[in-house]
């Protein structure tokens, strides 16, 4: 055997046996710890047997080594199967299941220990060799696989269960146990089950390390779960090992000294020496378990219904502190109380603030279950107020009340109340032992239900908050869906509106341009002499057509803005000429409304600057036209164009109706019109000022606006002067000269 293999085996022995000792001396009443200790201990003994057989294949001792490690190997899946019935949650054993597993273990143990059925040791050149019998070994493999697959099934079921309950950390550990168990069992079966069946015994040293890794990982999981104090457990383990060593040494010393005195001529063989040492260990180990077995027997005879009330309260406290979900809280609490007091059944009703009643039962199965439930529900709905908070049926004076509880099979009734609020009621049946509920039992129930009442109230509040949050999320989701649907419809309508504006504007602009042209030709005399009265009418028609063309242009620009086709085409243009032309066009309209239109042109206005001629003309026309329409007759409107440094400033000041202060912030938004403007001029569109601001912004300028309701307004803009290249060179020459 190689040094590497021997090192692996020795590490496996030490690891497994130390873990087994730690688990054995810590929380010895925990069945989970007990079975895990057996798994680890059997792994150590299995590894030890393989090590002794490989290192010292003596024909006399090899049968003990081989039968020992085969027996320890079958105990590993057996103990693992029992361990997984307690981790992470206890799973009930059926009698059939227990009987079958124990029968299989006894059967395979008998096959191992009986020569000629499973194996025999035959001498070989190197010392000893294992001979396996086909039928016996096939039986061994079948039982091993049955226990191993059963263990893996339990591990998988436990993982799915904790995952469904949302316990992320525990689910991760259960998954790890499942994976490590598959790895360990697979490695052990390959190297120590199947290869020996094929006659290959050279690699049996490779299986035990897998079992050591598995035991180590489960030990780590238990530590993570906080199931015992590691430092205290290690201290007890060291003390236990020292006690064992001292006791065995003393026993051996006394035994050998006595033998030398009593039998001085008798020579002790090596086999006898090993036997004496083994007996010392067995006697030492069996002393305390025997004492515990006797303690359990006397306790079951004289204190069969006794329990630790302090421990029960601690468990209830732990549950109420860790559980917020109502179902788990009451289920676990009722289970703890029933396990301690041992009633025939436990039945708990919980009352929610919404008027619902929840029911949780323990051991409620049987023929009388439905009858018992109906009677208890009747008491809850109609008669609960007549009973004290905590009462035994035997203590009731009223015969009617006693019959009422007897009809519901209730020996004890405990109401869960907190600051006057009724949260629930607990019904308990007679104790399984036949004894009456004593004062200690009632004290425990009062303290436990007081603590449970507070936890139930918190759980109910938490449940209400969760339902409210869910309802709120549903309402928000529904409202969001409605808003998205409405928003989509609005977008569709907006697109239809934009298409309509674009199409209608283009279709209207062509005939209006023709009408405007023909009116201009008539005014110029192309159709003959025009009288004064006719000229006045034609001029009104021309101005109206001009305004209609401007309005259509506004709608076209608005459509271009919505579709992303709005652009500024800057060309060298005289802004002074634009202002004068637009004022001349609108002067007749102002005169007809008894308004004075005054134009003031400042000095140093550039002859040409880079602007979009048509769009600036539209802005000037809109601002002057608005001043005319919203001014009071007899007032004066002043239009001023001036230069301020590197900017051109254009303002229109009127003495009109003004803009209310509360509506000024929204005045330049699309389709918005102030309330007094809608009354003054119902036919307005609300796009002129919006487009004016967009045009000025695209030119890099800013809008001027000041207004006082009832006193008038000032509208205008400031544009940065950008000169054409030729004018720019000319301006630089003039400055240098």
WOQUI-V843762 format. One record per residue. N is the residue number from 1. RES is the residue in three letters. SS is DSSP state (H for helix, E for strand, C for the rest). PHI is phi in whole degrees, 0 to 359 (* if undefined). Layout:
((N RES SS PHI) (N RES SS PHI))
This chain:
((1 UNK C *) (2 UNK C 284) (3 UNK H 296) (4 UNK H 298) (5 UNK H 296) (6 UNK H 298) (7 UNK H 298) (8 UNK H 301) (9 UNK H 294) (10 UNK H 297) (11 UNK H 299) (12 UNK H 297) (13 UNK H 299) (14 UNK H 298) (15 UNK H 299) (16 UNK H 294) (17 UNK H 290) (18 UNK H 294) (19 UNK H 298) (20 UNK H 297) (21 UNK H 294) (22 UNK H 300) (23 UNK H 292) (24 UNK H 292) (25 UNK H 269) (26 UNK C 253) (27 UNK C 48) (28 UNK C 295) (29 UNK C 279) (30 UNK C 282) (31 UNK H 294) (32 UNK H 299) (33 UNK H 297) (34 UNK H 299) (35 UNK H 289) (36 UNK H 292) (37 UNK H 298) (38 UNK H 293) (39 UNK H 302) (40 UNK H 293) (41 UNK H 296) (42 UNK H 295) (43 UNK H 298) (44 UNK H 295) (45 UNK H 293) (46 UNK H 299) (47 UNK H 296) (48 UNK H 297) (49 UNK H 298) (50 UNK H 296) (51 UNK H 298) (52 UNK H 297) (53 UNK H 294) (54 UNK H 285) (55 UNK H 280) (56 UNK C 226) (57 UNK C 283) (58 UNK C 284) (59 UNK H 301) (60 UNK H 283) (61 UNK H 267) (62 UNK H 303) (63 UNK H 303) (64 UNK H 292) (65 UNK H 300) (66 UNK H 292) (67 UNK H 296) (68 UNK H 295) (69 UNK H 284) (70 UNK H 290) (71 UNK H 292) (72 UNK H 295) (73 UNK H 296) (74 UNK H 288) (75 UNK H 287) (76 UNK H 296) (77 UNK H 294) (78 UNK H 297) (79 UNK H 292) (80 UNK H 296) (81 UNK H 300) (82 UNK H 288) (83 UNK H 302) (84 UNK C 287) (85 UNK C 280) (86 UNK C 240) (87 UNK C 239) (88 UNK C 277) (89 UNK C 231) (90 UNK C 291) (91 UNK C 242) (92 UNK C 292) (93 UNK C 269) (94 UNK C 274) (95 UNK H 296) (96 UNK H 296) (97 UNK H 297) (98 UNK H 299) (99 UNK H 297) (100 UNK H 294) (101 UNK H 296) (102 UNK H 294) (103 UNK H 298) (104 UNK H 296) (105 UNK H 295) (106 UNK H 297) (107 UNK H 297) (108 UNK H 288) (109 UNK H 295) (110 UNK H 297) (111 UNK H 294) (112 UNK H 291) (113 UNK H 280) (114 UNK C 267) (115 UNK C 297) (116 UNK C 87) (117 UNK C 253) (118 UNK C 255) (119 UNK E 206) (120 UNK E 214) (121 UNK E 255) (122 UNK E 241) (123 UNK E 297) (124 UNK E 216) (125 UNK C 297) (126 UNK C 268) (127 UNK E 137) (128 UNK E 207) (129 UNK E 220) (130 UNK E 269) (131 UNK E 250) (132 UNK E 257) (133 UNK C 270) (134 UNK H 301) (135 UNK H 294) (136 UNK H 297) (137 UNK H 289) (138 UNK H 297) (139 UNK H 298) (140 UNK H 299) (141 UNK H 297) (142 UNK H 297) (143 UNK H 292) (144 UNK H 299) (145 UNK H 296) (146 UNK H 300) (147 UNK H 291) (148 UNK H 293) (149 UNK H 293) (150 UNK H 298) (151 UNK H 295) (152 UNK H 295) (153 UNK H 297) (154 UNK H 296) (155 UNK H 297) (156 UNK H 294) (157 UNK H 297) (158 UNK H 297) (159 UNK H 298) (160 UNK H 297) (161 UNK H 294) (162 UNK H 291) (163 UNK H 292) (164 UNK H 297) (165 UNK C 280) (166 UNK C 78) (167 UNK C 272) (168 UNK H 298) (169 UNK H 297) (170 UNK H 294) (171 UNK H 296) (172 UNK H 296) (173 UNK H 289) (174 UNK H 296) (175 UNK H 295) (176 UNK H 298) (177 UNK H 298) (178 UNK H 298) (179 UNK H 294) (180 UNK H 294) (181 UNK H 296) (182 UNK H 299) (183 UNK H 296) (184 UNK H 294) (185 UNK H 293) (186 UNK H 295) (187 UNK H 298) (188 UNK H 297) (189 UNK H 290) (190 UNK H 294) (191 UNK H 277) (192 UNK H 239) (193 UNK H 237) (194 UNK H 275) (195 UNK H 297) (196 UNK H 300) (197 UNK H 296) (198 UNK C 269) (199 UNK C 91) (200 UNK C 258) (201 UNK C 254) (202 UNK C 287) (203 UNK C 250) (204 UNK H 292) (205 UNK H 288) (206 UNK H 277) (207 UNK C 280) (208 UNK H 305) (209 UNK H 302) (210 UNK H 297) (211 UNK H 295) (212 UNK H 295) (213 UNK H 297) (214 UNK H 297) (215 UNK H 297) (216 UNK H 296) (217 UNK H 294) (218 UNK H 295) (219 UNK H 300) (220 UNK H 298) (221 UNK H 297) (222 UNK H 296) (223 UNK H 298) (224 UNK H 298) (225 UNK C 283) (226 UNK C 68) (227 UNK C 274) (228 UNK C 195) (229 UNK C 280) (230 UNK H 296) (231 UNK H 297) (232 UNK H 294) (233 UNK H 295) (234 UNK H 295) (235 UNK H 298) (236 UNK H 294) (237 UNK H 296) (238 UNK H 300) (239 UNK H 298) (240 UNK H 295) (241 UNK H 295) (242 UNK H 299) (243 UNK H 299) (244 UNK H 296) (245 UNK H 297) (246 UNK H 297) (247 UNK H 296) (248 UNK H 296) (249 UNK H 297) (250 UNK H 298) (251 UNK H 299) (252 UNK H 294) (253 UNK H 297) (254 UNK H 298) (255 UNK H 297) (256 UNK H 291) (257 UNK H 297) (258 UNK H 297) (259 UNK H 295) (260 UNK H 293) (261 UNK H 284) (262 UNK H 281) (263 UNK C 232) (264 UNK C 293) (265 UNK C 265) (266 UNK C 272) (267 UNK C 264) (268 UNK C 271) (269 UNK C 283) (270 UNK H 294) (271 UNK H 295) (272 UNK H 296) (273 UNK H 299) (274 UNK H 297) (275 UNK H 297) (276 UNK H 299) (277 UNK H 297) (278 UNK H 295) (279 UNK H 296) (280 UNK H 297) (281 UNK H 296) (282 UNK H 299) (283 UNK H 297) (284 UNK H 293) (285 UNK H 289) (286 UNK H 279) (287 UNK H 296) (288 UNK H 290) (289 UNK H 302) (290 UNK H 296) (291 UNK H 296) (292 UNK H 295) (293 UNK H 297) (294 UNK H 294) (295 UNK H 298) (296 UNK H 295) (297 UNK H 296) (298 UNK H 294) (299 UNK H 294) (300 UNK H 291) (301 UNK H 279) (302 UNK H 259) (303 UNK C 227) (304 UNK C 293) (305 UNK C 253) (306 UNK C 280) (307 UNK C 207) (308 UNK C 265) (309 UNK H 296) (310 UNK H 295) (311 UNK H 295) (312 UNK H 298) (313 UNK H 296) (314 UNK H 296) (315 UNK H 294) (316 UNK H 297) (317 UNK H 299) (318 UNK H 297) (319 UNK H 292) (320 UNK H 294) (321 UNK H 278) (322 UNK H 255) (323 UNK C 255) (324 UNK C 242) (325 UNK C 281) (326 UNK H 301) (327 UNK H 299) (328 UNK H 294) (329 UNK H 301) (330 UNK H 286) (331 UNK H 298) (332 UNK H 292) (333 UNK H 294) (334 UNK H 296) (335 UNK H 299) (336 UNK H 296) (337 UNK H 298) (338 UNK H 291) (339 UNK H 293) (340 UNK H 279) (341 UNK H 278) (342 UNK C 60) (343 UNK E 280) (344 UNK C 295) (345 UNK C 203) (346 UNK E 226) (347 UNK E 225) (348 UNK E 241) (349 UNK E 252) (350 UNK E 242) (351 UNK E 253) (352 UNK C 267) (353 UNK C 291) (354 UNK C 278) (355 UNK C 98) (356 UNK C 279) (357 UNK E 239) (358 UNK E 255) (359 UNK E 233) (360 UNK E 226) (361 UNK E 233) (362 UNK E 231) (363 UNK C 59) (364 UNK C 268) (365 UNK C 281) (366 UNK C 123) (367 UNK C 294) (368 UNK C 268) (369 UNK H 300) (370 UNK H 293) (371 UNK H 297) (372 UNK H 298) (373 UNK H 297) (374 UNK H 296) (375 UNK H 295) (376 UNK H 294) (377 UNK H 296) (378 UNK H 296) (379 UNK H 297) (380 UNK H 300) (381 UNK H 281) (382 UNK H 239) (383 UNK H 240) (384 UNK H 296) (385 UNK H 295) (386 UNK H 278) (387 UNK C 261) (388 UNK C 293) (389 UNK C 294) (390 UNK E 223) (391 UNK E 209) (392 UNK E 264) (393 UNK H 299) (394 UNK H 290) (395 UNK H 273) (396 UNK C 288) (397 UNK C 277) (398 UNK C 290) (399 UNK H 295) (400 UNK H 295) (401 UNK H 293) (402 UNK H 295) (403 UNK H 297) (404 UNK H 299) (405 UNK H 288) (406 UNK H 297) (407 UNK H 296) (408 UNK C 266) (409 UNK C 56) (410 UNK C 253) (411 UNK C 272) (412 UNK E 222) (413 UNK E 235) (414 UNK E 235) (415 UNK E 267) (416 UNK E 266) (417 UNK E 233) (418 UNK E 212) (419 UNK C 52) (420 UNK C 83) (421 UNK E 265) (422 UNK E 277) (423 UNK E 254) (424 UNK E 173) (425 UNK E 211) (426 UNK E 246) (427 UNK E 253) (428 UNK E 236) (429 UNK C 278) (430 UNK C 297) (431 UNK E 289) (432 UNK C 297) (433 UNK C 286) (434 UNK C 87) (435 UNK C 282) (436 UNK C 279) (437 UNK C 289) (438 UNK C 267) (439 UNK H 295) (440 UNK H 296) (441 UNK H 297) (442 UNK H 293) (443 UNK H 294) (444 UNK H 299) (445 UNK H 297) (446 UNK H 295) (447 UNK H 294) (448 UNK H 294) (449 UNK H 286) (450 UNK H 297) (451 UNK H 290) (452 UNK H 294) (453 UNK H 300) (454 UNK H 296) (455 UNK H 293) (456 UNK H 295) (457 UNK H 300) (458 UNK H 297) (459 UNK H 294) (460 UNK H 296) (461 UNK H 297) (462 UNK H 298) (463 UNK H 295) (464 UNK H 297) (465 UNK H 296) (466 UNK H 298) (467 UNK H 295) (468 UNK H 296) (469 UNK H 298) (470 UNK H 294) (471 UNK H 297) (472 UNK H 295) (473 UNK H 299) (474 UNK H 296) (475 UNK H 296) (476 UNK H 296) (477 UNK H 297) (478 UNK H 296) (479 UNK H 296) (480 UNK H 297) (481 UNK H 298) (482 UNK H 297) (483 UNK H 296) (484 UNK H 296) (485 UNK H 295) (486 UNK H 295) (487 UNK H 297) (488 UNK H 296) (489 UNK H 296) (490 UNK H 296) (491 UNK H 298) (492 UNK H 296) (493 UNK H 297) (494 UNK H 296) (495 UNK H 294) (496 UNK H 297) (497 UNK H 297) (498 UNK H 297) (499 UNK H 298) (500 UNK H 296) (501 UNK H 299) (502 UNK H 295) (503 UNK H 294) (504 UNK H 297) (505 UNK H 295) (506 UNK H 295) (507 UNK H 290) (508 UNK H 278) (509 UNK H 294) (510 UNK H 296) (511 UNK H 293) (512 UNK H 292) (513 UNK H 297) (514 UNK H 295) (515 UNK H 299) (516 UNK H 297) (517 UNK H 294) (518 UNK H 294) (519 UNK H 297) (520 UNK H 298) (521 UNK H 295) (522 UNK H 296) (523 UNK H 297) (524 UNK C 279) (525 UNK C 89) (526 UNK C 294) (527 UNK C 256) (528 UNK C 117) (529 UNK C 292) (530 UNK C 249) (531 UNK C 285) (532 UNK H 296) (533 UNK H 295) (534 UNK H 294) (535 UNK H 300) (536 UNK H 297) (537 UNK H 293) (538 UNK H 294) (539 UNK H 297) (540 UNK H 298) (541 UNK H 294) (542 UNK H 296) (543 UNK H 296) (544 UNK H 295) (545 UNK H 294) (546 UNK H 299) (547 UNK H 292) (548 UNK H 295) (549 UNK H 299) (550 UNK H 296) (551 UNK H 295) (552 UNK H 297) (553 UNK H 298) (554 UNK H 300) (555 UNK H 295) (556 UNK H 296) (557 UNK H 296) (558 UNK H 298) (559 UNK H 296) (560 UNK H 296) (561 UNK H 297) (562 UNK H 291) (563 UNK H 262) (564 UNK C 79) (565 UNK C 255) (566 UNK C 281) (567 UNK C 216) (568 UNK C 252) (569 UNK C 250) (570 UNK C 276) (571 UNK E 228) (572 UNK E 301) (573 UNK E 218) (574 UNK C 270) (575 UNK H 289) (576 UNK H 297) (577 UNK H 296) (578 UNK H 300) (579 UNK H 298) (580 UNK H 297) (581 UNK H 297) (582 UNK H 293) (583 UNK H 294) (584 UNK H 299) (585 UNK H 294) (586 UNK H 269) (587 UNK H 295) (588 UNK H 298) (589 UNK H 297) (590 UNK H 295) (591 UNK H 297) (592 UNK H 297) (593 UNK C 260) (594 UNK C 62) (595 UNK C 243) (596 UNK E 258) (597 UNK E 254) (598 UNK E 252) (599 UNK E 244) (600 UNK E 236) (601 UNK E 253) (602 UNK C 281) (603 UNK C 271) (604 UNK C 61) (605 UNK C 287) (606 UNK C 302) (607 UNK C 294) (608 UNK C 211) (609 UNK E 218) (610 UNK E 281) (611 UNK E 216) (612 UNK C 275) (613 UNK H 303) (614 UNK H 294) (615 UNK H 285) (616 UNK H 293) (617 UNK H 301) (618 UNK H 296) (619 UNK H 294) (620 UNK H 300) (621 UNK H 298) (622 UNK H 298) (623 UNK H 293) (624 UNK H 291) (625 UNK H 297) (626 UNK H 299) (627 UNK H 299) (628 UNK H 294) (629 UNK H 289) (630 UNK C 258) (631 UNK E 265) (632 UNK C 279) (633 UNK C 307) (634 UNK C 90) (635 UNK C 266) (636 UNK E 246) (637 UNK E 248) (638 UNK E 250) (639 UNK E 249) (640 UNK E 230) (641 UNK E 237) (642 UNK E 214) (643 UNK E 246) (644 UNK E 230) (645 UNK C 65) (646 UNK C 266) (647 UNK E 235) (648 UNK E 253) (649 UNK E 244) (650 UNK E 237) (651 UNK E 223) (652 UNK E 237) (653 UNK E 246) (654 UNK C 233) (655 UNK C 245) (656 UNK E 268) (657 UNK C 282) (658 UNK C 73) (659 UNK C 239) (660 UNK C 303) (661 UNK H 298) (662 UNK H 292) (663 UNK H 249) (664 UNK H 292) (665 UNK H 295) (666 UNK H 257) (667 UNK C 295) (668 UNK C 263) (669 UNK C 270) (670 UNK C 293) (671 UNK C 65) (672 UNK C 265) (673 UNK C 223) (674 UNK C 295) (675 UNK H 298) (676 UNK H 291) (677 UNK H 291) (678 UNK H 295) (679 UNK H 290) (680 UNK H 289) (681 UNK C 220) (682 UNK C 296) (683 UNK C 272) (684 UNK C 291) (685 UNK C 252) (686 UNK C 79) (687 UNK C 250) (688 UNK H 298) (689 UNK H 292) (690 UNK H 300) (691 UNK H 292) (692 UNK H 301) (693 UNK H 295) (694 UNK H 296) (695 UNK H 296) (696 UNK H 295) (697 UNK H 298) (698 UNK H 295) (699 UNK C 278) (700 UNK C 82) (701 UNK C 259) (702 UNK E 217) (703 UNK E 270) (704 UNK E 254) (705 UNK E 206) (706 UNK E 217) (707 UNK E 203) (708 UNK E 228) (709 UNK C 300) (710 UNK C 86) (711 UNK C 244) (712 UNK E 133) (713 UNK E 219) (714 UNK E 232) (715 UNK E 242) (716 UNK E 174) (717 UNK E 204) (718 UNK E 238) (719 UNK E 242) (720 UNK E 291) (721 UNK C 280) (722 UNK C 241) (723 UNK C 271) (724 UNK C 297) (725 UNK H 301) (726 UNK H 294) (727 UNK H 293) (728 UNK H 293) (729 UNK H 295) (730 UNK H 297) (731 UNK H 295) (732 UNK H 293) (733 UNK H 297) (734 UNK H 298) (735 UNK H 292) (736 UNK H 287) (737 UNK C 284))
